Amino acid sequence: MSEWQNRVERSHQLDEAAQILCATWWEKRYSMGPLPDWLILASPSASNWTDAHFVRSEMPSPSKFVHTLPNVRGAALLQLMNWHGPVLCIQNDPHTVHTALLEATMLAVSEKARVWVASSWLEGASWRAEFYVAEGMEITKK
């Protein structure tokens, strides 16, 4: 079990999308800068992969079903970050990340806020995650 998993309750129940978000943030945490004022969770394909996996499982359980909800995916990340603040979940395939970055820029400018965009997706057989930071009109990929 990795160090980040010891800091998240029931990390063994997380779906792959939540695990890669947490693992990626843990690796990049020192380069991310100050914690955000807002977090946008950009979920390409929403929870379709987890939903399908849940339906195909021979013994579906409530502990797995809960991870089909995008806000639960973000909750593990928030717990790991020890952060409490507003979270938006966006799904607008095939433009989910682009839409989230536009929303982040608008929030950063209108609220004079620091906004993070976190995204995870299945690419072939591997899960990937990215983080972006929006401040004013500037967006930086971390």
C-alpha positions as a Python dict, from the first residue, in 0.01 Angstrom:
ca = {
    (1, 'M'): (0, 0, 0),
    (2, 'S'): (140, 340, -95),
    (3, 'E'): (172, 632, 144),
    (4, 'W'): (-124, 820, -7),
    (5, 'Q'): (-349, 514, 35),
    (6, 'N'): (-281, 514, 409),
    (7, 'R'): (-423, 868, 423),
    (8, 'V'): (-755, 795, 250),
    (9, 'E'): (-1032, 604, 423),
    (10, 'R'): (-1124, 286, 237),
    (11, 'S'): (-875, 354, -39),
    (12, 'H'): (-903, -14, -133),
    (13, 'Q'): (-1261, 54, -250),
    (14, 'L'): (-1173, 335, -490),
    (15, 'D'): (-1225, 285, -859),
    (16, 'E'): (-928, 326, -1094),
    (17, 'A'): (-1027, 682, -1188),
    (18, 'A'): (-1017, 792, -823),
    (19, 'Q'): (-695, 603, -756),
    (20, 'I'): (-509, 766, -1044),
    (21, 'L'): (-632, 1113, -940),
    (22, 'C'): (-500, 1058, -589),
    (23, 'A'): (-172, 900, -701),
    (24, 'T'): (-106, 1176, -954),
    (25, 'W'): (-181, 1455, -707),
    (26, 'W'): (41, 1284, -449),
    (27, 'E'): (330, 1277, -699),
    (28, 'K'): (279, 1642, -802),
    (29, 'R'): (168, 1790, -470),
    (30, 'Y'): (482, 1996, -415),
    (31, 'S'): (471, 2149, -763),
    (32, 'M'): (100, 2239, -750),
    (33, 'G'): (147, 2554, -545),
    (34, 'P'): (-111, 2673, -293),
    (35, 'L'): (-435, 2481, -260),
    (36, 'P'): (-718, 2607, -480),
    (37, 'D'): (-1017, 2822, -400),
    (38, 'W'): (-1222, 2601, -635),
    (39, 'L'): (-1176, 2252, -777),
    (40, 'I'): (-1330, 2135, -1103),
    (41, 'L'): (-1345, 1762, -1156),
    (42, 'A'): (-1349, 1699, -1531),
    (43, 'S'): (-1477, 1346, -1584),
    (44, 'P'): (-1453, 1234, -1946),
    (45, 'S'): (-1706, 953, -1997),
    (46, 'A'): (-1845, 1039, -1651),
    (47, 'S'): (-1854, 713, -1455),
    (48, 'N'): (-1944, 490, -1753),
    (49, 'W'): (-1646, 257, -1707),
    (50, 'T'): (-1716, 208, -1337),
    (51, 'D'): (-2088, 166, -1404),
    (52, 'A'): (-2022, -106, -1661),
    (53, 'H'): (-1771, -280, -1436),
    (54, 'F'): (-2025, -275, -1152),
    (55, 'V'): (-2299, -424, -1371),
    (56, 'R'): (-2069, -702, -1498),
    (57, 'S'): (-1946, -798, -1151),
    (58, 'E'): (-2078, -1130, -1026),
    (59, 'M'): (-2140, -998, -678),
    (60, 'P'): (-2238, -630, -701),
    (61, 'S'): (-2206, -453, -371),
    (62, 'P'): (-2311, -112, -237),
    (63, 'S'): (-1947, -38, -152),
    (64, 'K'): (-1862, -57, -524),
    (65, 'F'): (-2179, 110, -653),
    (66, 'V'): (-2108, 431, -463),
    (67, 'H'): (-1794, 476, -674),
    (68, 'T'): (-2005, 516, -986),
    (69, 'L'): (-2084, 871, -864),
    (70, 'P'): (-1837, 1142, -977),
    (71, 'N'): (-1854, 1336, -650),
    (72, 'V'): (-1730, 1027, -464),
    (73, 'R'): (-1440, 1010, -707),
    (74, 'G'): (-1347, 1362, -602),
    (75, 'A'): (-1403, 1300, -230),
    (76, 'A'): (-1095, 1078, -199),
    (77, 'L'): (-881, 1347, -361),
    (78, 'L'): (-1022, 1613, -128),
    (79, 'Q'): (-953, 1394, 173),
    (80, 'L'): (-595, 1337, 59),
    (81, 'M'): (-546, 1711, 1),
    (82, 'N'): (-708, 1787, 339),
    (83, 'W'): (-906, 2053, 156),
    (84, 'H'): (-1264, 2176, 195),
    (85, 'G'): (-1410, 2401, -68),
    (86, 'P'): (-1642, 2424, -366),
    (87, 'V'): (-1620, 2144, -622),
    (88, 'L'): (-1780, 2135, -966),
    (89, 'C'): (-1815, 1813, -1167),
    (90, 'I'): (-1818, 1855, -1544),
    (91, 'Q'): (-1886, 1598, -1814),
    (92, 'N'): (-1922, 1717, -2172),
    (93, 'D'): (-1766, 1455, -2396),
    (94, 'P'): (-1579, 1479, -2616),
    (95, 'H'): (-1488, 1827, -2485),
    (96, 'T'): (-1492, 1767, -2110),
    (97, 'V'): (-1145, 1895, -2024),
    (98, 'H'): (-1176, 2190, -2264),
    (99, 'T'): (-1511, 2287, -2107),
    (100, 'A'): (-1362, 2255, -1758),
    (101, 'L'): (-1068, 2478, -1852),
    (102, 'L'): (-1305, 2744, -1987),
    (103, 'E'): (-1508, 2727, -1665),
    (104, 'A'): (-1188, 2747, -1461),
    (105, 'T'): (-1073, 3057, -1646),
    (106, 'M'): (-1410, 3228, -1600),
    (107, 'L'): (-1408, 3145, -1227),
    (108, 'A'): (-1047, 3251, -1184),
    (109, 'V'): (-1119, 3590, -1343),
    (110, 'S'): (-1465, 3663, -1199),
    (111, 'E'): (-1389, 3537, -847),
    (112, 'K'): (-1022, 3639, -848),
    (113, 'A'): (-963, 3279, -749),
    (114, 'R'): (-713, 3000, -792),
    (115, 'V'): (-893, 2713, -967),
    (116, 'W'): (-770, 2359, -1020),
    (117, 'V'): (-899, 2125, -1288),
    (118, 'A'): (-845, 1754, -1220),
    (119, 'S'): (-922, 1490, -1478),
    (120, 'S'): (-877, 1115, -1511),
    (121, 'W'): (-961, 889, -1802),
    (122, 'L'): (-897, 545, -1945),
    (123, 'E'): (-646, 550, -2231),
    (124, 'G'): (-613, 206, -2386),
    (125, 'A'): (-549, -25, -2094),
    (126, 'S'): (-408, 241, -1859),
    (127, 'W'): (-563, 517, -1650),
    (128, 'R'): (-422, 869, -1684),
    (129, 'A'): (-472, 1187, -1484),
    (130, 'E'): (-390, 1553, -1537),
    (131, 'F'): (-406, 1863, -1321),
    (132, 'Y'): (-427, 2224, -1438),
    (133, 'V'): (-411, 2546, -1240),
    (134, 'A'): (-601, 2855, -1355),
    (135, 'E'): (-513, 3196, -1217),
    (136, 'G'): (-656, 3496, -1397),
    (137, 'M'): (-636, 3427, -1769),
    (138, 'E'): (-341, 3189, -1731),
    (139, 'I'): (-373, 2810, -1724),
    (140, 'T'): (-76, 2592, -1634),
    (141, 'K'): (-63, 2216, -1679),
    (142, 'K'): (105, 2055, -1380),
}
